[in-house]
Amino acid sequence: MLCDVPCSGFGVIRRKPEIKYKPQESLQGLPAIQGNILQTSASYVKEGGMLIYSTCTIAKRENEQVVDEFLRRNPAFVPAKLPGFLH
């Protein structure tokens, strides 16, 4: 299951410079939305399956913090290293 969630887009700001003009208030609720999508998607993962969380941002509050909270609430899921990807 691939969760490519809506995000602030700060990881692609070079290609989309207009992102820096987004009002900060519009980004505040993103981690909660991302977490809800991840939680809902988890219920569709078959036993032995994989859940991949993806964003195009570099913001820790939208990446590591969302994943850490998900893992805290869902101990049956464990992080896995994917060959060829940075960790």
C-alpha positions in Angstrom: 0.0 0.0 0.0 1.5 3.3 -1.0 0.4 6.5 0.9 1.5 9.5 -1.1 -0.1 12.0 1.2 -0.7 15.7 0.6 2.2 17.8 2.0 3.7 21.2 2.2 6.0 20.4 -0.8 9.2 21.9 0.7 11.2 19.1 -0.9 10.4 20.3 -4.4 10.5 24.1 -3.7 13.2 24.5 -6.4 10.9 23.3 -9.1 7.8 25.0 -7.5 9.0 28.2 -6.0 5.5 29.5 -5.4 5.3 27.1 -2.5 7.2 29.5 -0.3 4.3 31.9 -0.6 1.8 29.6 0.9 0.3 30.9 4.1 1.9 29.0 7.1 -1.6 28.6 8.6 -2.6 26.5 5.6 0.1 24.0 6.4 -0.6 23.6 10.2 -3.1 20.8 9.8 -1.1 18.7 7.4 0.4 16.3 9.9 -3.0 15.4 11.3 -4.4 14.8 7.8 -1.3 12.7 6.9 -1.6 10.7 10.0 -5.3 10.0 9.4 -4.6 8.8 5.8 -1.8 6.6 7.1 -4.0 5.1 9.8 -6.8 4.4 7.4 -4.5 2.9 4.8 -3.0 0.6 7.4 -6.4 -1.2 7.7 -6.1 -2.3 4.0 -2.6 -3.8 4.3 -2.8 -7.6 4.1 -0.8 -9.8 6.5 2.8 -9.7 5.4 2.2 -6.7 3.2 4.0 -3.4 3.2 2.8 0.1 3.9 4.9 2.9 2.3 4.5 6.5 3.5 5.6 9.1 1.0 5.8 12.9 0.9 7.6 15.5 -1.2 8.7 17.6 1.8 11.7 17.7 4.0 9.8 18.8 7.1 10.3 16.5 10.0 6.8 17.2 11.4 5.4 15.8 8.2 7.8 12.9 7.9 9.5 11.4 10.9 7.0 12.8 13.4 4.0 11.4 11.5 5.7 8.0 11.1 6.9 7.9 14.7 3.3 8.6 16.0 1.9 6.0 13.6 4.4 3.4 14.8 3.7 4.3 18.5 -0.1 3.6 17.9 0.4 0.6 15.7 3.1 -1.7 17.2 2.3 -4.5 14.6 4.0 -2.3 12.0 7.8 -2.1 12.0 10.0 0.1 9.9 11.9 -1.6 7.1 14.9 -0.4 5.0 14.3 -0.5 1.3 17.4 -1.2 -0.8 18.5 1.8 -2.8 16.7 4.4 -0.7 18.3 6.8 1.8 17.3 6.5 5.5 
